[in-house]
Amino acid sequence: MVKPPPERGSNIQVHSTPFGCEVFLNAVTRGSVCGVVGKRPSLLLTDAATALGSEGGPVYTEGPTKELVGAVVCSVSWWRGEWVGLTLAAPLRSILAAKLRVPPDSVPRAPISPHHSHILEQIDRVTILVRCGNAWGAGVYLGRGYVITCAHVVKHHASSKVSLYCQGVKETAIVRYKTADDKAYDLALLFTNPQCWTHLLPAEFSEEPATKGESVLAAGYPYFNENNLEDLKPTVTSGHVNNVSPSLIQTSCCVQSGFSGGPIFRISNSNKVEVLGIIASNAKTETGACYPYINMAVPTRTFLKIIQHFILDRGMEVYSDFCGSCLATGNAIRKGKLEIGQDRIAMVKTLADNVDALSRFKDKSEPVFLFIHRGKLTRAMFGANGIELCRMIEEELGLMQKEVTIGLKRHKQDIMELLPEEAAKIQADLRLEEQARENVERLRILTLAARKRRVNDRLASHIRRINFIMFWPHCHKAHYDLYEKWDMINIQVAAKETFIITEEGAKEALYMSDVEPNEACLHALMSGETLVVVFKMFDTDHRNFVKLLRHALYEEIPVPKEDVPPEKQLPPIPAYERYATISKTAREVRRERYEARMQKLRDEREERERLEAEQARLAKEAEEERLRLEKQRQEEERMARIQAGLPADPEPEDRGEEVEGEEIEKVENEGETEPEEQEKVEEEEEFHSDVSVDGEDYIPPGGLLVPGLYSPPNDLAKANALSYFYPKIVLELTPIESEHLPPHVLVMFSIDKRLEVKEVMDTFQDEVLNYGIFVGDDPYTAEHLAFTIKQYDKMTRPRKHKDRLAIMVSRKRSLPLLQLAGLNPCYISSDVTSGERECLTLFPVGYGDEYVEEESIKEEEEGEVVAVTEAADTVEPDVPDEAKEDEDEDEEED
């Protein structure tokens, strides 16, 4: 019975009669399935050696059952200029399925043993196909993106691209090292992107040398189809070690073209594949005859330490993609490699964006040079200092030599860990960043303060005839107590309103004031509704309103009144001192709260007792009324009985005595409850003044001054508070500016484009925050020339090629900036942050405030003519009533 085709690695037997000679009748050869071609599959490659005349011989599985799986179709073939030693067999099950047109997926496959599967999986994840132009071979993956192969495989790497293939992945590689064509060993070291080969396993090398007669495996790619990378797997042949020398291993594995650079494996006791050597060539004669079952490999013990030294001992420059590698240290790197280190070191440039272990260097413009020895990080250098880099290379080479000669021990660590100097550098950078942030924040605060002062200074000149007084929530009565004073100083109340003050509102209300904003003051101000009263002066009054109110509240002592008794006279102190208080201590506040609570309880008890007494009085009156009515009823009933001739009093009943007894008992019981209710008294809680209670209201510190009222001490404080509390009143007098500018950038033009730019500026006047004319392209070094274009046109400038028109443009809308960008400016800020910093450099706070545009006599005359013309157009001529009537009559006749 025909069985399913075997999988790669399965052991088989071939029965044949080589050369058709009876002497070799039913000869048996054993081997393994080296490769499987096709999806059904359609072809098996086996290293079972056969000769001519073996075609058609049956192929059986190894074992006691010897199941038939296929037949030999080719014992010897010619491929790529040499005889191929692999036998080609056709799986019978697949052939029959093809004839019967059965889909490939429905053809069953023979199960592979777990032992073979584990070994082949390791081989597949170590062996890589190496292609250079039209030539290809195999290679061994060493890890970290390094691959070792034969030098003759990549002989033409200078003119042809080197590509690597393995398990569906294709990636280019560069040649890091290659022995000369006339030198021994025939080895080359390749490097590729390690991120593309994370699914592979670094090869494990045997610590014990090869021994004669031991079983080994060889892996390579004798056949290669670039269009089918997913199913690409190495061909694995088996054999024995024939001979061993310090520089050579001879095996009997079947090796063809495509095996060069591939590994010779040993299967360890733990079923791990260990690399013994790198296949270099099979045996060839001078005439070109090839012997596939006699081949040579380079032992790993001859090159392993050198390769590891080359990989692990290197200088590495780490950089980010957005800025590229350092160009300033190029000469120092060449000197360090060619003159100082030579073959003892390797210089590598690594992109930190693609390496997880170097992620801490990502997005940094400063180059970093790492020194790695045997896979461990030993030193780091920051910055583009070529002289220091060369010095460090010499010092590191000296320390490496001391490690070898005298056994010097040095501190080493993994690449992902921080070196002491690296940690110190990070801490220094963090301090610099924190300092830079503090400087930026300090500059922002100072700039806002300067802008706020400028805004209030400009505003103060328009509100000279209004002022305000702010009364704390507990001193509203002070406004009514001082009402007579307003008439005495001849001012009027313009507005009066209460506000809930927040912490930010307190800062605005007390801006540039002489009030100390202590905790008690702010707590009292924000504990309720604050009364703010606006006063105004008459138009003919030219007194200083700020000094007038300050004198009336802070300095003026009230004059005693003759018609008021002494005990009702106001104390001889200013109003401010009269209503100012000192905050109480926590003990005093708790005592007041306790007494207020106790007083409330006493009032409640008195009210309850009063209600009970009133209820008792009403109950007593009701009872008396009831008794009176009952007596009246009984009297009427007695009179009715007498009139009817009956006895005046009815006969007594026994139940009456019981009822009367119950009533007496009930009255006695009610009498007993009255003393109990009288004895029920509210127990007052014990007072502890020094103990805080959960949920207790905040108590500010004691001994702090709490003003009762406040009047601004200067025009700036007055302007800021009035614009905060009463913006509508201020807007009736003048527009209110803001110290907070919208996000803005700097745009600079050549002075020749000033007329075109002026048209755009006139169209978007609200978005153009400021402008000026300067000399130079650098915003930080440009010198100021003129405030306006008209002022610049009046200047005589023989050299104008460096004159620039700088504009501060708001980013609140995109259209103004787009219009200006369409005029081809010579500079635009990269972002809002840098733009605001550049604009602050060119246009400091108060820029242009002192400049007044001077108009010539001709411009003034033209302005007057335009004004007169506009007035004439707007005024209609007076027409007599009679003329109007005549015109109306004419219109009716028409």
C-alpha positions in Angstrom: 0.0 0.0 0.0 1.3 3.4 -1.0 1.8 5.7 2.1 1.9 9.5 2.2 5.2 11.2 1.3 7.6 11.7 4.2 8.6 15.0 5.6 12.0 16.6 5.6 14.4 14.8 8.0 12.7 11.4 7.8 15.0 8.3 7.3 14.5 6.3 4.2 15.8 3.3 2.3 16.4 2.9 -1.5 16.3 -0.5 -3.1 17.9 -0.7 -6.6 20.2 -2.5 -9.0 23.0 -0.1 -9.9 24.3 -0.3 -13.5 21.8 -3.1 -14.2 24.3 -5.6 -13.0 23.1 -8.8 -11.3 25.9 -8.6 -8.9 24.3 -5.5 -7.3 20.8 -6.9 -7.4 18.5 -5.4 -4.6 21.2 -3.2 -3.3 20.1 -1.1 -0.3 21.3 2.4 0.6 20.1 4.4 3.5 19.8 8.2 4.0 17.4 10.9 4.9 15.0 13.3 3.1 17.1 16.4 2.7 14.5 18.6 1.1 10.9 18.6 -0.1 9.9 20.5 -3.3 6.3 21.6 -4.2 3.0 21.7 -2.3 1.9 18.1 -2.9 5.0 17.6 -2.7 6.2 16.7 -6.2 9.9 15.9 -5.5 12.0 14.5 -2.7 15.7 15.1 -2.3 17.6 12.5 -0.4 21.3 11.9 0.4 20.9 8.2 0.0 23.7 7.5 -2.5 22.6 5.8 -5.7 24.3 5.0 -9.0 23.2 4.9 -12.6 20.6 2.3 -13.2 18.8 2.9 -9.9 16.0 4.8 -11.5 12.6 3.3 -10.7 13.8 1.7 -7.5 11.4 1.8 -4.6 11.8 4.2 -1.7 10.7 2.9 1.7 10.5 4.4 5.1 13.1 3.3 7.7 11.8 0.9 10.2 10.5 -2.6 10.6 7.4 -2.0 8.4 9.2 -0.5 5.5 6.3 1.4 4.0 6.5 2.3 0.3 6.5 6.1 -0.3 8.1 6.7 -3.7 10.4 5.8 -6.5 13.8 7.0 -7.7 13.5 9.2 -10.8 17.1 10.5 -11.0 20.3 9.1 -9.4 22.8 11.5 -10.9 22.1 15.0 -12.4 24.2 17.9 -13.7 23.5 21.3 -12.2 25.5 24.6 -12.3 28.5 23.0 -13.8 28.8 20.0 -11.5 27.4 16.6 -10.8 24.8 16.6 -8.1 25.2 13.9 -5.5 21.6 14.0 -4.2 19.1 11.4 -5.4 15.7 12.7 -6.7 12.7 10.6 -5.8 9.0 11.0 -6.7 6.4 10.5 -4.0 3.9 8.0 -5.5 1.0 9.3 -3.4 1.4 12.8 -4.9 1.8 11.4 -8.5 -1.5 9.5 -8.2 -3.2 12.5 -6.7 -2.1 14.6 -9.6 -3.4 12.1 -12.1 -6.7 11.9 -10.3 -6.8 15.8 -10.1 -7.0 15.8 -6.3 -6.3 19.3 -4.7 -2.8 19.5 -3.1 -4.3 20.4 0.3 -6.3 17.2 0.5 -3.2 15.0 0.1 -2.3 13.7 3.5 1.3 14.1 4.8 3.2 11.7 6.9 3.7 12.9 10.5 7.2 13.8 11.5 8.7 12.8 14.8 9.0 15.4 17.5 12.7 14.7 17.7 13.3 15.5 14.0 10.9 18.5 14.2 12.8 20.1 17.1 16.2 19.7 15.4 15.0 21.0 12.0 13.3 24.0 13.6 16.6 25.0 15.2 18.5 24.5 11.9 15.9 26.6 10.0 16.2 29.5 12.4 20.0 29.6 12.2 20.8 29.0 8.5 20.3 32.0 6.1 20.4 32.2 2.3 23.1 34.7 1.1 22.9 36.0 -2.4 25.3 38.4 -4.2 24.5 39.0 -7.8 24.0 35.7 -9.6 25.8 33.7 -6.9 24.4 32.4 -3.7 25.3 30.3 -0.7 24.4 29.9 2.9 25.3 31.7 6.1 25.0 31.3 9.9 23.2 33.9 11.9 25.3 35.1 14.9 22.8 37.5 16.5 22.7 41.3 16.7 22.4 41.5 12.9 25.6 39.6 12.1 25.9 36.7 9.7 29.1 34.7 8.8 29.5 33.1 5.4 32.2 32.3 2.9 34.2 35.1 1.3 33.8 33.7 -2.3 29.9 33.9 -1.9 30.1 37.7 -1.6 33.2 38.1 -3.8 31.5 40.8 -6.0 29.8 42.7 -3.1 31.4 45.9 -4.4 29.4 45.8 -7.6 26.4 43.7 -6.6 23.9 44.0 -3.8 24.1 41.5 -1.0 20.7 40.1 0.1 19.7 37.7 2.9 16.7 35.4 2.9 15.2 33.3 5.7 11.6 32.3 6.6 9.9 34.7 4.3 12.0 37.7 5.1 14.3 39.5 2.6 16.8 42.2 3.7 19.9 43.7 2.3 23.3 43.5 4.1 26.7 45.1 4.1 30.1 43.3 4.2 31.9 44.3 7.4 34.8 42.0 6.9 36.1 39.7 4.2 39.3 37.7 3.8 41.3 38.4 0.7 40.9 36.1 -2.3 44.4 34.7 -1.9 44.2 34.2 1.9 43.1 31.2 3.9 39.8 30.4 5.7 37.6 32.1 3.1 35.3 33.9 5.6 33.2 37.0 5.5 31.2 38.8 8.1 27.9 40.5 7.1 25.8 43.0 9.0 22.0 43.7 8.5 19.2 45.4 10.3 18.7 43.3 13.5 15.1 44.4 13.8 14.2 42.3 10.8 15.6 39.1 12.2 14.0 38.9 15.6 12.4 35.6 14.7 15.8 33.9 14.3 18.0 32.3 16.9 21.7 33.2 17.3 23.8 30.1 16.5 25.3 28.1 19.4 28.9 27.0 18.9 30.3 23.8 20.2 32.9 24.1 22.9 34.3 20.6 22.1 36.2 20.0 18.9 35.0 17.6 16.3 36.0 14.0 16.6 36.5 11.4 13.8 33.5 9.2 13.1 30.9 11.3 14.8 27.6 11.9 13.0 27.0 15.5 11.7 24.6 17.4 9.6 25.2 20.0 6.8 22.7 22.7 5.8 22.6 24.8 2.6 20.5 26.0 -0.3 21.5 24.1 -3.4 18.2 25.1 -5.1 16.6 28.5 -4.8 13.4 30.0 -6.1 13.1 33.7 -5.3 9.4 33.7 -6.0 8.6 31.3 -3.2 10.2 32.8 -0.1 7.5 31.6 2.3 8.4 27.9 1.8 12.2 28.5 1.6 14.0 26.1 3.9 17.6 24.8 3.9 18.5 21.4 2.5 19.9 19.2 5.3 22.2 16.3 4.6 23.8 13.9 7.0 27.2 12.3 7.2 30.2 11.6 9.4 33.4 13.4 10.3 36.2 11.7 8.2 39.2 13.7 9.4 40.0 16.6 11.7 42.9 19.1 11.9 43.3 22.4 13.7 42.3 24.3 10.6 40.1 21.8 8.7 37.1 19.4 9.2 36.4 16.8 6.5 33.0 15.2 6.4 31.0 12.8 4.2 27.9 15.0 4.1 26.6 15.5 0.5 27.5 19.1 -0.3 26.7 20.9 -3.5 26.9 24.5 -4.8 24.8 26.6 -2.5 26.1 25.0 0.7 29.1 27.3 0.8 29.1 29.3 4.1 26.5 26.9 5.6 27.0 25.2 8.9 28.2 21.8 10.0 26.0 20.8 13.0 26.5 18.4 15.8 23.5 17.2 17.8 24.2 17.5 21.5 22.8 15.2 24.2 20.1 17.8 25.0 19.0 17.7 21.3 20.5 21.1 20.6 22.3 21.8 17.3 25.8 23.2 17.8 27.9 24.6 15.0 31.2 22.8 14.4 32.4 24.6 11.3 31.5 26.6 8.2 31.4 24.7 4.9 34.0 26.1 2.5 34.1 23.6 -0.4 33.8 20.0 -1.6 36.7 18.0 -3.1 37.6 19.0 -6.7 40.4 17.9 -9.0 42.5 20.0 -11.3 40.3 18.9 -14.2 37.2 20.1 -12.5 35.8 16.8 -11.3 33.7 17.2 -8.1 33.2 14.8 -5.2 30.1 15.8 -3.3 30.6 13.4 -0.4 34.1 14.7 0.3 34.0 18.3 1.6 35.9 20.6 3.9 34.8 23.1 6.6 36.5 25.7 8.6 36.4 24.8 12.4 34.6 27.4 14.5 37.4 27.3 17.1 39.8 29.0 14.6 37.7 32.2 14.1 35.1 32.3 16.9 37.1 34.5 19.4 38.1 36.9 16.6 34.5 37.3 15.4 33.2 37.8 18.9 35.9 40.4 19.6 35.0 42.1 16.4 31.3 42.1 17.2 31.5 42.9 20.9 34.5 45.3 21.1 33.5 48.4 19.3 33.0 52.2 19.5 29.4 53.1 18.8 28.0 56.4 17.7 24.3 56.8 18.6 22.2 59.4 16.8 18.6 60.2 16.1 16.9 60.1 12.7 15.7 63.7 12.6 19.2 65.1 12.9 21.5 62.4 11.5 25.0 61.3 12.5 27.6 63.8 13.7 29.6 65.3 10.9 32.0 67.3 13.1 33.7 64.2 14.5 34.1 62.4 11.1 37.8 63.0 11.0 38.2 61.9 14.6 36.3 58.7 13.9 38.5 57.9 10.9 41.6 58.6 12.9 40.5 56.5 15.8 39.8 53.6 13.5 42.7 53.8 10.9 45.5 55.2 13.0 44.8 54.4 16.7 42.6 51.3 16.9 43.0 49.7 13.4 41.8 46.1 13.6 41.4 46.1 17.4 38.2 48.2 17.3 35.2 48.6 15.1 33.4 51.9 14.7 29.6 51.6 14.3 26.9 54.2 13.7 23.6 53.2 15.2 20.2 54.8 14.7 18.6 55.0 18.2 15.1 55.2 16.8 15.2 51.5 15.7 17.0 50.0 18.7 15.1 49.4 21.9 18.2 49.2 24.1 19.1 52.7 22.9 15.7 54.3 23.2 16.9 56.7 25.9 18.9 58.5 23.2 15.9 58.9 20.9 14.9 62.4 19.7 18.2 64.0 21.0 20.4 66.1 18.8 23.6 65.6 20.8 25.7 62.7 19.5 26.7 60.0 22.0 29.7 57.6 21.7 29.4 54.3 23.6 32.4 52.0 24.2 31.4 48.3 24.3 33.8 45.5 25.3 32.6 41.9 25.0 29.0 42.9 24.9 29.2 45.2 28.0 29.1 48.9 28.2 32.3 50.4 29.7 32.2 54.1 28.9 30.3 56.9 27.2 31.1 60.3 25.7 28.6 63.1 25.0 29.1 65.8 22.4 31.0 66.5 19.2 34.5 66.7 20.7 36.9 64.9 18.3 40.0 65.4 20.4 38.4 63.9 23.5 37.1 61.0 21.4 40.6 60.1 20.2 41.9 60.4 23.8 39.2 58.1 25.1 39.9 55.5 22.3 43.6 55.4 23.3 42.7 55.1 27.0 40.2 52.3 26.3 42.7 50.3 24.2 45.2 50.6 27.1 42.7 49.4 29.6 41.7 46.5 27.3 45.4 45.5 27.1 45.7 45.6 30.9 42.8 43.3 31.2 44.6 40.7 29.0 48.1 41.1 30.5 47.6 41.7 34.3 43.9 40.8 34.7 42.6 44.3 35.4 39.0 44.2 36.5 36.7 47.0 35.3 33.2 48.0 36.0 31.0 46.9 33.1 27.2 46.7 32.6 24.5 46.0 30.1 23.8 48.5 27.4 20.3 49.2 28.7 21.8 50.3 32.1 23.0 53.8 32.8 26.7 54.5 33.3 27.6 56.8 36.2 28.8 59.5 33.8 25.6 59.0 31.8 23.4 59.3 34.9 25.4 62.5 35.9 24.8 63.9 32.4 21.1 63.2 32.6 20.9 64.9 36.0 22.8 67.9 34.6 20.4 68.0 31.6 17.4 67.8 33.8 18.7 70.7 35.9 19.3 72.7 32.8 15.9 71.9 31.5 14.3 72.9 34.8 16.3 76.1 34.9 15.3 76.9 31.3 11.6 76.3 32.2 12.0 78.5 35.3 13.6 81.2 33.1 10.8 81.0 30.6 8.1 81.1 33.3 9.9 84.0 34.9 10.1 85.9 31.6 6.4 85.2 31.0 5.4 86.5 34.4 7.6 89.6 34.0 6.2 90.2 30.5 2.6 89.9 31.6 3.3 92.2 34.6 4.9 94.8 32.2 2.0 94.5 29.8 -0.5 94.8 32.6 1.1 97.9 33.9 1.2 99.4 30.4 -2.5 98.6 29.9 -3.6 100.1 33.2 -1.4 103.2 32.7 -3.1 103.9 29.3 -6.5 103.2 30.9 -5.9 105.5 33.9 -5.7 108.6 31.7 -9.4 108.1 30.6 -11.0 107.4 34.0 -9.7 110.2 36.1 -13.2 111.3 37.3 -14.4 107.9 38.7 -13.1 105.9 41.7 -14.3 103.2 44.0 -14.3 101.9 47.6 -14.4 98.2 48.4 -16.1 97.2 51.7 -15.4 93.8 53.2 -18.4 91.5 53.8 -18.6 92.3 57.5 -18.4 96.1 57.0 -21.2 96.9 54.6 -22.6 99.3 57.2 -19.5 101.5 56.9 -20.8 102.7 53.5 -24.0 104.0 55.2 -22.1 105.4 58.2 -19.9 107.4 55.9 -22.7 108.6 53.6 -22.5 112.2 54.9 -18.8 112.3 54.0 -19.6 111.9 50.3 -21.6 115.1 50.3 -18.9 116.9 52.2 -16.2 116.1 49.6 -18.7 116.8 46.8 -18.8 113.3 45.0 -21.7 111.1 43.9 -22.4 107.4 44.0 -22.4 106.2 40.4 -22.9 102.4 41.0 -23.2 100.0 43.8 -23.1 96.2 43.6 -22.0 93.2 45.6 -19.6 90.5 44.3 -18.4 87.1 45.4 -14.6 87.4 45.4 -12.4 84.4 44.4 -8.7 84.1 44.9 -8.0 85.3 41.4 -10.5 88.1 41.9 -8.7 89.2 45.0 -5.5 89.5 43.1 -7.2 91.7 40.5 -9.0 93.8 43.2 -5.8 94.3 45.3 -3.4 94.8 42.3 -0.6 97.3 43.3 -2.4 98.1 46.5 -1.0 98.8 50.0 -3.1 96.0 51.6 -1.2 93.1 52.8 -3.0 90.0 51.4 -2.6 87.8 54.5 -4.6 84.7 55.2 -7.0 86.4 57.5 -7.6 89.3 55.1 -8.3 87.0 52.1 -10.4 84.7 54.2 -12.6 87.6 55.4 -12.8 89.0 51.8 -13.9 85.7 50.3 -16.3 84.6 53.1 -19.3 86.6 51.8 -20.5 89.2 49.4 -18.1 92.2 49.0 -19.6 95.6 48.4 -18.0 97.7 45.7 -19.2 101.3 45.3 -18.3 103.5 42.4 -18.1 107.3 42.8 -17.8 110.0 40.2 -16.8 113.7 40.3 -18.4 116.5 38.4 -16.9 117.5 35.1 -15.7 120.9 36.4 -13.9 119.2 39.3 -10.2 118.8 38.6 -9.0 117.4 41.9 -7.0 114.2 42.1 -9.7 111.6 42.9 -7.3 109.0 44.2 -5.8 111.4 46.8 -9.2 112.8 47.6 -10.6 109.4 48.7 -7.4 108.3 50.4 -7.4 111.5 52.5 -11.0 111.1 53.4 -10.7 107.5 54.5 -7.1 107.1 55.7 -6.1 110.5 57.1 -9.1 112.7 57.9 -10.1 112.7 61.6 -13.9 113.3 62.2 -14.8 116.7 63.7 -16.9 116.4 66.9 -20.5 117.5 66.5 -21.9 120.0 69.0 -25.4 118.5 69.1 -24.2 114.9 69.8 -23.5 113.7 73.4 -19.8 112.7 74.1 -20.6 109.1 74.4 -22.1 109.0 70.9 -19.3 110.9 69.3 -17.1 109.1 66.7 -13.6 108.2 68.0 -10.9 110.6 66.8 -9.3 108.2 64.3 -9.6 107.9 60.5 -12.4 105.7 59.1 -9.9 103.1 57.8 -8.6 102.5 61.3 -12.1 102.6 62.8 -13.3 99.6 60.7 -10.1 97.7 60.5 -9.8 94.7 62.9 -7.2 92.2 64.1 -8.0 88.5 63.4 -8.8 86.5 66.4 -6.9 83.4 67.5 -8.3 79.9 67.1 -9.2 79.8 70.8 -11.2 83.0 70.6 -13.0 82.0 67.5 -13.9 78.6 69.0 -15.1 80.3 72.2 -17.3 82.7 70.2 -18.7 79.8 68.1 -19.3 77.8 71.3 -21.1 80.7 73.0 -23.1 81.4 69.9 -24.1 77.7 69.8 -25.0 77.6 73.5 -26.9 80.9 73.1 -28.8 79.3 70.3 -29.6 76.3 72.4 -30.8 78.5 75.3 -33.0 80.5 72.9 -34.5 77.3 71.5 -35.1 76.0 75.1 -36.8 79.3 76.1 -38.9 79.3 73.0 -39.9 75.6 73.6 -40.8 76.4 77.3 -42.8 79.5 76.2 -44.7 77.3 73.7 -45.3 74.7 76.3 -46.6 77.3 78.8 -48.9 78.8 76.1 -50.2 75.3 75.2 -50.8 74.6 78.9 -52.7 77.9 79.4 -54.8 77.2 76.3 -55.5 73.6 77.5 -56.5 74.9 80.9 -58.9 77.5 79.4 -60.4 74.8 77.2 -60.9 72.5 80.2 -62.6 75.3 82.1 -64.9 76.0 79.2 -65.7 72.4 78.9 -66.6 72.2 82.6 -68.7 75.3 82.4 -70.6 73.9 79.4 -71.0 70.5 81.2 -72.4 72.2 84.3 -74.7 74.3 82.2 -76.0 71.2 80.4 -76.6 69.4 83.7 -78.5 72.4 85.1 -80.7 72.5 82.0 -81.3 68.8 82.2 -82.2 69.2 85.9 -84.7 71.9 85.1 -86.3 69.9 82.4 -86.8 66.9 84.7 -88.4 69.1 87.3 -90.8 70.5 84.7 -91.6 67.0 83.6 -92.5 66.0 87.2 -89.4 63.8 87.6 -86.9 63.8 90.3 -84.3 66.6 89.8 -81.3 64.2 90.1 -81.2 60.8 88.3 -80.4 57.6 90.1 -76.6 57.0 90.3 -75.1 54.1 88.3 -72.3 51.8 89.4 -70.2 52.5 86.2 -70.2 56.1 87.2 -68.1 55.3 90.2 -65.6 53.4 88.0 -65.4 56.2 85.5 -65.0 58.7 88.2 -62.2 56.6 89.7 -60.5 56.3 86.3 -60.7 60.1 85.8 -59.2 60.6 89.2 -56.4 58.1 88.4 -55.8 59.7 85.0 -55.5 63.2 86.6 -53.1 61.8 89.2 -51.0 60.2 86.4 -50.9 63.5 84.5 -49.8 65.2 87.7 -47.0 62.8 88.1 -45.6 63.4 84.5 -45.4 67.2 85.0 -42.5 67.0 87.4 -40.7 64.6 85.1 -41.0 67.0 82.2 -39.8 69.8 84.3 -36.7 67.8 85.4 -35.8 67.2 81.6 -33.0 69.6 80.9 -30.7 70.0 77.9 -27.2 68.9 78.7 -24.6 71.4 77.4 -21.6 70.0 75.6 -18.2 70.5 77.2 -16.0 73.3 75.6 -12.5 72.5 74.4 -10.9 75.6 72.8 -7.6 74.0 71.8 -9.0 70.9 70.0 -10.0 71.0 66.4 -13.2 69.2 65.4 -13.7 67.2 62.2 -15.7 69.3 59.7 -14.8 72.5 61.5 -14.7 75.7 59.4 -11.3 77.1 58.5 -9.8 79.5 61.1 -7.2 81.9 59.8 -4.1 82.7 62.0 -4.7 85.3 64.7 -3.1 88.7 65.1 -3.3 89.7 61.4 -4.8 92.9 60.1 -8.2 92.7 58.4 -9.2 95.9 56.6 -12.9 96.8 56.6 -12.7 99.0 53.6 -10.2 99.8 50.8 -9.6 102.7 48.3 -6.9 102.3 45.6 -3.6 104.1 46.5 -2.7 104.9 42.8 -4.1 105.3 39.4 -2.9 101.8 38.2 -4.6 100.0 41.0 -7.8 102.0 40.4 -7.8 101.3 36.6 -7.2 97.6 37.1 -9.9 97.1 39.7 -12.5 99.2 37.9 -12.0 97.3 34.6 -12.5 94.1 36.6 -15.6 95.0 38.7 -17.3 97.5 36.3 -16.2 96.8 32.7 -19.4 98.4 31.3 -18.8 101.7 33.0 -15.2 101.8 31.8 -16.1 100.8 28.2 -18.4 103.9 28.1 -15.2 106.0 28.5 -12.5 104.0 26.6 -11.8 100.5 25.2 -10.3 98.0 27.6 -7.1 96.3 26.4 -5.8 93.0 27.6 -2.3 92.0 28.8 -2.8 88.6 27.3 -1.9 88.6 23.6 -3.3 85.9 21.3 -0.8 83.4 19.9 1.4 85.1 17.4 4.4 84.7 15.1 7.0 86.9 13.4 7.0 87.5 9.7 9.8 89.5 8.0 9.8 91.0 4.5 12.3 92.7 2.4 11.7 96.5 2.5 11.0 96.6 -1.2 7.7 94.8 -0.6 6.5 97.3 2.0 3.7 98.7 -0.1 2.2 95.3 -1.0 2.5 94.2 2.7 0.8 97.5 3.8 -2.3 96.7 1.8 -2.6 93.3 3.6 -2.0 94.9 6.9 -4.7 97.5 6.3 -7.1 94.6 5.4 -6.4 92.7 8.6 -5.8 95.5 11.2 -7.0 93.5 14.1 -4.6 90.6 13.4 -1.5 92.8 13.0 -0.5 93.3 16.6 2.6 95.4 15.9 5.2 96.1 13.2 8.4 98.0 12.6 11.4 98.3 10.3 14.8 96.8 11.3 18.2 96.1 9.8 19.2 92.4 9.7 17.6 89.0 9.2 18.2 87.6 12.7 15.4 88.6 15.1 17.8 88.5 18.0 20.4 90.8 16.5 18.4 93.1 14.2 18.7 96.9 14.9 15.6 99.1 14.9 15.2 101.7 12.2 11.6 103.1 12.1 8.3 102.6 13.8 6.2 103.1 10.7 6.5 102.9 6.9 5.9 106.7 6.7 8.8 107.3 9.1 11.0 105.1 7.0 10.1 106.8 3.8 11.3 110.1 5.2 14.8 108.5 5.8 17.7 108.5 3.4 19.0 105.0 3.2 21.7 104.5 0.5 21.9 100.7 1.3 18.5 99.1 1.7 19.3 95.4 0.9 19.4 94.5 4.6 16.4 96.5 5.7 13.5 94.3 6.8 9.8 95.0 7.6 8.9 92.9 10.7 5.3 92.1 11.6 3.8 90.5 14.7 0.8 88.5 13.3 -1.9 86.9 15.3 -2.5 83.1 14.8 -6.1 83.4 15.9 -7.1 83.4 12.2 -5.2 81.6 9.4 -6.2 83.9 6.5 -3.9 86.9 7.5 -0.9 84.7 7.8 -1.7 82.9 4.5 -2.1 86.3 2.7 1.3 87.4 4.0 3.0 84.1 3.2 1.8 84.5 -0.4 4.0 87.6 -0.7 7.1 85.5 -0.3 8.5 86.7 3.1 12.2 86.2 3.9 11.5 84.8 7.4 8.6 83.2 9.3 8.7 81.8 12.8 8.9 78.0 13.0 6.2 77.8 15.7 4.2 79.9 18.1 6.6 79.4 21.0 9.6 80.7 19.1 7.5 83.3 17.4 6.4 84.8 20.7 10.0 84.8 21.9 11.2 86.5 18.7 8.4 89.1 18.8 9.2 90.0 22.4 12.8 90.6 21.3 11.9 92.9 18.5 8.8 94.5 20.0 9.3 94.8 23.8 6.5 96.0 26.1 5.7 99.6 25.4 7.2 99.5 21.9 6.2 102.7 19.9 4.2 104.2 22.8 6.3 107.4 22.8 6.4 107.7 19.1 3.9 110.3 17.6 3.4 110.4 13.8 4.2 113.9 12.6 2.1 115.1 9.6 3.4 117.6 7.2 1.6 120.9 6.4 0.5 119.5 3.1 -1.0 116.4 4.7 -2.8 118.5 7.3 -4.3 120.8 4.6 -5.4 117.7 2.6 -7.0 116.3 5.7 -8.9 119.5 6.4 -10.2 119.6 2.8 -11.4 116.1 3.0 -13.2 116.8 6.3 -14.9 119.9 4.8 -16.0 118.0 1.7 -17.5 115.2 3.8 -19.3 117.7 6.0 -20.7 119.5 2.9 -22.0 116.2 1.5 -23.8 115.3 4.7 -25.5 118.8 5.3 -28.7 119.3 3.2 -29.5 122.9 2.1 -32.4 124.7 3.7 -35.4 125.0 1.3 -38.2 127.5 2.0 -41.6 126.1 2.7 -43.1 128.0 -0.3 -40.5 126.5 -2.7 -41.3 123.0 -1.4 -45.0 123.6 -2.0 -44.3 124.8 -5.6 -42.2 121.7 -6.2 -45.0 119.4 -4.9 -47.6 121.1 -7.2 -45.3 120.7 -10.2 -44.9 117.0 -9.5 -48.7 116.6 -9.2 -49.3 118.4 -12.6 -46.7 116.1 -14.2 
